[in-house]
Structure formats: structure tokens, C-alpha cells
Amino acid sequence: MSGEAQTDPHGSQERSAPAPMPRLFHGLSGRLLWLTVVFVMLAEILIFAPSVAGMRMNWLRDRLDTAAAAGIVIDGLQPSELPRSVQDDTLLATGTKVIALRKDGTSRLLAAVDVPPQVDDQYDLADVPMLVSIRDAMNTLFFGGGRVMRVFGPIGETDMIVELVMTDDALRKDMLSYAHMMFVLSLVISLITAVLIFLAINRMMIRPIRHLARSMQLFSERPDDPERVFRPDGAKGELAVAGRHLADMQVELQRTLRQQKNLADLGLAVSKINHDMRNILASAQLMSDRLIDVEDPMVRSFAPKLLRTIDRAVGYTNEVLSYGQASEAAPRRRIVRLSELCQEVRDMLALDPGSGIEYQEQVPPDLEIDADSDQLFRVIHNICRNSVQALAVFHPEDAATVRRITVTATRIGSVVGITIDDTGPGMPRKARENLFAAFRGSARSGGTGLGLAIARELVLAHGGTIALVEKPGPGTQFRIEIPDRPVALDDYRARA
């Protein structure tokens, strides 16, 4: 189907060709131009109806005024009667067939020729509402021609009324000429208005929009090229703000693409190292197993811890690529004594007494937690190791300040809360803004930020939460909360 990416036989996906930029009058600007013409024409049509109605009323009043002037002159010649030739000239000048004057309640026929047998329409020009005038004008314009109409109205401020009988042929002809002139004038006005609006909007909107669209098209072709990042100008307005946001988004996207490429390269390198490391650790595991047979009491005391450490290392090498390629393995939860787990963390940290860093546990010996012991060990160890690294380079101004890591835990109902607190320099602002973000959330130079990212993923897999806690004094404090698994009703009944 058109518009979709095509896939080659080897399974690789090719990007579809970008859609070409529409030509100037075929895109948004062209539609805007024609819409402007249409809307102006609609406005002219709304003006056209009352304009034609006004033209018709003026035309009838002109005829009525001409006939009234002639009628007053003729009325002054009473009781004489105008010759036939004068009557014909008068009727010809007014374009009528009958002129009558109504005065003092009586009507007098001033001039007449070819008196029609009947009158089709009658119009009183004394007081005509606008809607009635528009209706009569449209009726004459579209359906007139050959009809006889009677028109009458007062003469100035007097009580005399002049009456005319005429056909509507001349009126309709003049109305058609007026309508044609109005159409041509409206079309010219609409085109001029559309062009002016088009030029103005094209400069203010269309040109910047096309510039934005062109920049996005070029960037999509090669998103890794810094030269294709949109460069906004110093203009003001909504489109200028959109351009600046687009530039920021493209820069951020390029940074993300670089980080993903680095992550892919790192995954490839680690996969090569992982293969050899597993063989080395397997050999170390075989040799460590022989330490159990040694009779030395000191060897027997640290041999189990060494074996557990090597077992964890083997497990880490098997899952070392899980963060970059897939999610962590589902936790294998069981009931674990948290104090013993924290003691293993102390042993793994191997703090030198001469370093001045203290490690304290405030965990009840009988506190148990429902969790994957290896994954929970990784979480606590990663955070404590970060604290040790921060405290190692921290030299407080107050000599009385003790550099200390404190691990506390409490159970409230079915939730176990673990707090890891240190008295170090605290987390920098940049690390707070990118907390738990891989490759961006590191609090020290040269760090990757993977420790906290992995810790968060493992805690979330347990259905728990991990958060940085604001504390009044110096240092960093993390709070971990892990709930117990819900007990199935059948298991509860079996235990009961």
C-alpha cells in the first residue's frame, strides 16, 4: 500500500520517501487564496440584495418625481386639456402609460396611452419595509418582464398623490445592468482583497510554516546531522516560539540518538566481554568449591561468602545485557531476613576502617521481607556503593561531622520500608533532574547512572516504590517500599 514502509526479503525495513513540499498555490496558501475569494463573494452577495433593492426604489422614485413635476404643471392648466402630442411626449419622458393625480379626494387622468386592461402588481412608495423591498426587487429581477405595475406615492410634503401605470421591462433591464456591474465590481474587489490578504498572511504565516515543514523534512532524512537542526530567528509570535521548541526538540533527539548508539556499542562490547568473563568465573567457582575441604578455620569462615559472591557474579554475567535489550528477569520472591541481607551488603562494601566511613544497620533481626534476595541485594548495594563513593571524596568543613551510611527498615502492615541515608554532600541539582535516568543521572564525574536506573527497575518489578527523600540536613536519603505478595484465598485456607 502507498504511504507505508516497504520491507525487503531479508527483513530490513526501508524508510518510505518523504512527501514532497506542495507548490505555493497548491498548498495551504492556495486554499487560503480561494477561500478568501469565496468569502468575499459571499459577503458581496449579502450586500447585493439590499443594494439592488435600493437601486429599484430609487429608479421608481425618479419616475414618480418626474411624473409628479409634469402632473403639477398639467394640473395648473385646468380646465384646459393637453394636446395629444404633449401627452405622448410626457408619457415618453416618464416611460409610463398612464399618469393620474389624486387631489382633495378626487383623481384626475392627466395623460394616458394604450391603457392596459389589468394591473399585475401595485407598489406604494410612501412606506416600504426593507424586507418587502428586497422581496419585490428579487421578484422583478428573476421573474419580471412584460408585467404591468401600478406605482403611486405622495408629492413631497403635500397631500397630493401621483399614480403611474407602466411595464417593468425598462426597470428589469436597468436592474440586470446594475446586477452585472455589481458582480464585476464584487469580483474585482474580492480578488484584490484576496491577493492583499494572501501576501500578508503568506509573509506572516505561510512562509514560516513552510520553513518549519522544510526543516522537519530535512531533519527526518538525516537526524544525526547537526547542520540540519532548525535555526530560529529572533522574531516574536507563536510560530517563532514553535520554531524554538522545534530546535530544542531536535537537539534533544540528536542527544538521545547518540546515547542510544553509545548504548548499542556498549552492549556489543559487553557481550564480547561477557562470554570470556563467564568462563573465567566458572573456573574461579570450581577452584572456590575446593576451599570447603580446607581445614583452616579462617578459610572455612569466608569460603561460603566467597562462593555466594562468585555465584552472584555468574548470575550478573548471564543477565548483564538485560537492561539494554529487555527487562530484568521476573523476581523469584521468597521470605528473606533483611538483617542478613544487609550484613552481606556490608561485607561486599569491604569498608576500610582507616577510610573514616561508618556503616550502620538499624534493622530488627526478626524483620522478614517477601522479595527476590539477589535483586534486593543489588538494589541496596547499588545505593550504598554510590554513598561510599560520594563519602570517599567528601571532606566536611566541620571536623566533628561523621561520614556515615545508615540502613534502617520497618514493617507497617504488609509493606516493608527501607531507608538508606548518608551524611555526604548530597545529590547535585543535575542528578536530581535526571534521577533514575540511565547515562544522565550520575552524581559523580565518569559515572553512568545505571545503578539507580537498575535499582528502580528492580523495585518496580516487586510492585514497590523508590524515591529520593528531602532531608533538612546534608546528605542523601533514599526510601524504598516493597509490599508483600497478595495471598491467594486457597493458600490462606490451606494454611488455616
N, C-alpha and C positions, 0 to 999 in steps of 0.2 A: 504494500500500500504506500501511496505517496506520503511524504512528510515523516516517515518512520525511519529509524536507523536500520541499515542493512547488515546482515551477518554473513561472513564468509564461511566456506566449508570447514575451516579449522576452528570455528567457534569464536573468533575475534570479532569484535563489534566495531564497525566503521561509523564515524560521525557523518550524519547527513549534511549536505551542502547548505550553508546559511542562505536564508531567503534574501534576495536582492532588495536593495532600498528602492521603494516605489519612486517613480518620477514625480516632479514637482506638482503637476496638475492632476496626477492620478492618486495621490495620497490624501493625507488629511487636509492639506492646503487646497487641493482641487475640490474636495467635498465642501470645505468651508466657503469657497467662492460660489459654488452653485446654490448652497443653502442660503447665502446672503441674497443672491438674486431672487430666489423663490420667496423669501420672507419679505423683501422689499416690495415685490409684486403683490403679495397678499395684502400688505399694508396699503398699497395704491388702490387695490380693489375695494378695500374698506372705505377709502376716501372717494372712489369713483362714483359710488351710488348717490351719496348726498350732493356731490359736485354736479352730476348730470341732472339731478332733481332741481338744483338751484338754477342751472342753465335753462331748463324748461320753464321755470316760473318767471325768470327774467324775460325770456322770449315772449311769453304770453302777456306779461305786464307791458312790454314795449308795444305790442299790438293794441293792447287795451288803451294805453295812453295816447297813441296816435289816433285811434278811433274816437277817443274822448275829446281830443282837440278839434277834430273835424266835426264832431257832433255838437259841440258848443257853438261853433261858427254857424252850422246849419240851423241850429235852434234859434239863433239870433235873427235869422232871415224870415221868421214866421210873419204872416201866413203864406209867404211865397214858397213855391216848390222848386227844388233844384232841377235844372235841366238834366236829361238822361245822360248826356256826355259827362257832366260834372259828377253825377253819382257813380258812373263807371270808373272815372279816374280815382274817386275817393275809395271805392272798393278795391281797386287795383293796388292803390298805395298801401292799404292796410292788409291786403291779402285775405279779405273776408268776402262772404256772400251776402251777409245781412248785417246792418248796423241799426240798432234801436236805442232810444234814450228813454229812461224811465225817470219821470219828474212829477212831484206832487201827486203821487199815486196813479198817474196815467202814463202809458207807454206810447211813444211816437216812433214810427218806422222812418228812419232818416234816409237810408239807401238800401236797395235790395236788387239782386240779380240771381237768377237761377235758384230760387228758394228751394232747398231740399225738402222732400216730403216728410222726413223724420230726422231726429237728432239721436245719435248713438251715445254720446257722453256729455255730461254737464259738469262745469267746473266753476266754483265760486272762489274768486281770488281774494275775498275780503279777509278770511282767516283760514289758512290751510296748515294743519299739523305737519311736522316733518315726516313722520312715517307715512302719512297719506300721500304727501308729495312724492316721496321715493317710490311708493307703490304705483302711482299714476305714471311716473316717469318711466319705470321699467316696463309697464304695460304698453306705453306708447312706443318705446324703443324696440321691444321684441315682437309685439303683436299689432302695432299700428300700421297705418297706411290705408287710405280710402275711406276712413271713418269720418263722420260729421260730428263736430263737437260744438257745444254752446258754452261760451265763456262770458262771464259777467263779473262786474266789480264796481265799487264806488269811484267817483271822480274826485280825487283829492279829499278835502275835509267836508265837502258838500254832501247833501243827501241825494244827489243825482246818481243814477246807476246807468252805466253803458253796457250794452249787450252786443256780443258778436256771435255770428254763426259762420264757421269755416271748416274746411277739411284739415286733417292732421298730416297731410303729405309734406308740406313745407317744413312743419315742425319736426317731423321724423327725419327728414333729410338733414336738417341742421344738427339734430341730436346725433345722428350717425357720424357726421363730420367731426363733431365735438368729441365723441367717444373715440374715434380713430386718433385724433390729435392727443387725447389723454393717454391712450395706450402707448403711442410712440414716446411721448414725454415720460411716462412712467418707466418704460423700458430703459430709456437713456439714463434716467435718474438712478434706477436700480443698478445698472451696470457701473456707473460712476461710483456709486456708494459701495458696491461690492469690491471694486478694484481698490478703493481707498482703504476699506476695512481689511482686504486681503493683504495689502502692502504693510499696513500697520501690524496686523497680527502675525504675518509672516516674519516680520523683524523681531517682534517681541516673544513669539511662542514657537512658530513652526521651525524657524532656523535653529534655535537652541534645542528643540526636541529632536530634530534630525541629527544635530551634532551629538546629542546623548545616545541616540539609537546607533549611529555610526560607530561611536566609541565602544558601545557594548558589543557590536558585531565584530569589530577588530579584536577586542579583548577575548571574546569567546573563541576566536581562531587560534590565538596563542596566549593563553592566560599566564604563562610563565615569563613573558617578555615585559620587563619594567617600562619599556618605551611605549607600550600600549595602554598604560594606565591613564584614565581620563584626567586632564589638567583643567580644572575650573578656573574661570577668570574672576575678577573682583566685583562682578555685577551683584545686584541685590534682587531679591524676589524669590518666589517659590522654586522656580526652575534652577536658579543659582544654588539654592540650598540642596535641591535634589542632586545637582552635579557634584557638590562637595561630598554628600553622603555616598554617591556612586564611587567617587575616587577613594574614599576611606574603605568602602566595602571591597573594592578591587585590590587595594594594598593588603587588607586583612586576608583576602582569599589567596593572594600570592604567598603570604607568610604561612598560611595553613598548608598550601600545596608543598612548599619547601619542607615544612615539618613532616608531612606525610611521606615525602620522598626520603627524608633522613630516616624516618621510622622503618620504611621498607628496606633501605640499605642496612640499617641496624639489624633488622630481622634476618636478612640474608647472612650477615656476618655472624650473628649469634647462632644461627642454625649450623654453621660450619664448626664453630667452637663447641657447640653443644654435643656434637657427635663424638669429638675426641674427649671432651670432659667426662662424658658418661663412662667411657672405657677406663679413664684414669680413676674415677670414683669407684667403679666396680672393683678395680684391683685393690684400692685402698680399703674397700669394705671387706674383701676376702682376708687381707692381712690383719684388719682390726678384729675380725672374728677370732683369730688365734690368741689375741690378748686375754680372752676369757680364761684360757688354760694356764696363764701365768700365775704363779703363787704369790707374787709380790702384792701386799695389801694395798699399797698406793695405786698400783696398776688396776687392781680389781675395783677400786673406788671410782676411778674416772673412766674405765672402759665402757660401762653402759652409756654414759653421757656422750662419749666419743662415737659410739655406734649409732645413737639416736641422731647425732649431728650429721653423720655421713648419710644416714637414711633420708634425712630431710634434704640434704644436698642432692641426692639422687632424684628425689621427687621433684625438686626445683628444676633440675635439668630436663626432666621429662615434660614439664609444663612451662618452660621458660619463654616460649613463643605464644603462650595463651593470651597475653594482653594485646599483642599486635594483630593476632589472627582471629581469635574467637574469645568468648567469655571464659572466665575461670570455671573450673570443674565445680559441679554442684557440691555443696558441703556435705560431708558424711558426719552427721551430728550424733553425739553421744554425751553422756553426763561426764563432765570433767571437773576435777578440783582446780579451781582457779589459782590457789596459792602455789601449787606445784608447777603450774604453767608459768607463773611469774618468776619462780625460782629458776626455771630453765632460761628465761629471758636474761636474768642476772648473770647466769653462767656464760651465756653466749656473748654478752656485752664485754665480759672479762675486763672490768674496770681496774686500772692500776691504782693501788692505794696512794701512790705518790702523785696522781693526777689532780687530787683535790675534789673529785666529783663523787658525790654520795648517791647511793641508790637505796630507796626505802620502799618497803611494801607495807601497806595497811589493808591487807586482805584477810578476812576471817578464815582460819584454817578449814572450817567445815563448809565454806561457800562453794556451791557447785553451779556450773553453768551448762546449758544444753547447747553445745557448739561443736564444730569441727576443730579438734585440738591443733592440728597443723596450721590451718588457716587463721585461727585466732592467735596462735603464736606469731605468725607473720605480721598480723596487724599490730600487736603490742610491740613486737621487736622493731618494726619499721619506725614507729613513732618514737620509741625510746632511743633508737640509734640516731635519729635526727636531733634529739635533745642532747645526746652526748657530743655530737659534732658541733652543735651550737655552743655548748658549755666549754668545750675544749679551747675555743678561740676567744672566749668571753672573759674579760678581766674587769670586774666591777671596781668602781671608784671607792666604794666603801669596803674596806678590808674585812669587816665583820660579816659581809654577805656570804652565805654558804651556797656553793654551787651544788644543787641537789635535784634529783629526779624522784618523784613520789608517785607511786601507783596505789590507788585506792579503789575499792569495789564494795558495792552494797546491793542487796536484793530488795526490791519492793514488789510484792506480789509475784507475778510471773516474768518480771523484767529485771535483768541484771545490768547495773550501771557501772561502768569502769571509767575512772578519771586518771589521766596521765598528765602530771603537772611538773614544770621545771622552773627554776629561778634564773633562767638565761636572759638574753637581751630582748626576747620577744620576736615575733614574726614581722618581717618588713612589710611595708604597705603593698609593694608589687606582688609579693607572695600571697597576701590576703586577697587581693583582687582576683588572682588566678588559682585560688585554693582548690586542690584535688584535680587540677588540670595537668595532664602529662606534658613534660618538656617546658612548662611555663610556670608551674607552681613551686619551683625550687626556692628555698630560702637562703641558699648559700651559692657562692660562685662555683661553677663547674658541676652543680647538681643537675639532675634530670627531672626531678619532681615526680618520678614514677612511684616512689614509696607511698606517698599519700594517695595517689590515684589507685594503686592496687589495694591499699587498705580500705578505701571507700567501697570499691567493688566487692571485696570480700564481706564487709559488714552488710552491705545491701543484700547480698546473696543470703544472709541469715535473717533477712527481714528487719534489720536493725537500722540505727542511725549513727552517724559520726559527725561531730561539729566542733568548730573552734569556739571556745568559751572566752568571753571578755572577762578579764580579771582586773581588779583595781591596782595591783602591784605589778612589778616587772615579771617577765617570763611568758611562757606559752602553756596553755591548758587545752587538752582535747577531752571531749566527753563522748563515750561510746555506750550505746544502749542496745542490748540484744534480748529479744523476748524468747521465752521457751516455745517449743513447738506445741501447737494445739493437740490435745489428747483426743483420739477418736473415742466415740462412745462405747464401742465394743471393747477396746483396750481397757477403758475405765471400769467397765463391768467385770472384765476378766480379773483385773487386779482386786476389785472389791470382793 
